[in-house]
Amino acid sequence: MRVSRLLLLAALCLVATGVSAEPEFQWVRIFDGGGSYTDEALHSLVDESGDVFVAGRSDNGHTGLSLFIGRQETIYGDFVWTRRVPSGDLSEMTVSGMAFDSAGDLVISAYVIGCVG
């Protein structure tokens, strides 16, 4: 039996009352892509409005590791939207990078792990 791991998405915005004070999380969210299989956040960014974008890989137990992208609003940490992109042939996918382009659009680079075709 596979050991399940949950993707823990924690606020990138931490509140501290002083330089030596312990930081406090504003919010914490747990993401389970389905079936309590492996889900990993590999990259995160914050846009100008403070929303958090997360990209990684997620396993639903049926199609292997799929590309996962999500946007969380800052105030409560709720997902505004999520997208799951499977490889299409049961191969596994992973994210290699994430950035905003000059127009402010989110750009994700990813690749298929293993042999395709």
C-alpha positions, -999 to +999 in steps of 0.1 A: +000+000+000+013+034-010+019+058+018-003+088+012+011+123+014-011+154+014+000+186-002+002+212+024-003+247+011+006+273+036+004+310+034+035+327+020+024+358+039+035+355+075+027+380+102+052+388+128+049+415+155+086+421+157+119+411+143+125+384+169+088+373+171+078+339+159+059+341+126+022+331+125+004+315+095-025+335+082-040+304+067-031+268+059-048+246+032-044+209+025-050+196-010-057+160-018-059+153-055-079+122-050-075+088-033-049+101-008-021+095-032+010+116-037+005+154-042+035+178-042+038+215-045+070+222-064+067+259-072+048+289-059+045+326-069+026+356-056+010+381-080+006+418-076-027+414-058-012+390-033-029+358-046-007+327-044-002+304-075+010+269-068+022+243-094+033+207-088+022+172-094-008+153-082-018+116-083-054+106-084-046+069-084-058+063-120-037+084-145-003+086-128+012+119-118-005+148-135+004+184-137-014+205-110-019+243-110-039+263-085-046+299-076-054+308-040-068+341-028-048+356+000-074+366+025-087+331+034-065+308+012-094+293-007-087+281-042-100+304-068-094+278-095-074+246-100-064+227-131-052+192-136-034+182-168-027+145-173+000+133-197-026+114-218-008+080-219-004+071-182+031+086-182+039+109-153+043+147-156+062+171-134+066+209-132+101+223-139+094+261-136+068+288-132+069+326-138+049+356-148+057+370-183+059+407-191+022+408-197+015+393-163+004+359-177+013+328-157+038+306-177+044+270-166+071+247-179+066+209-174+077+176-189+067+140-192+088+116-170+097+085-188+091+071-223+063+084-245+052+068-278 
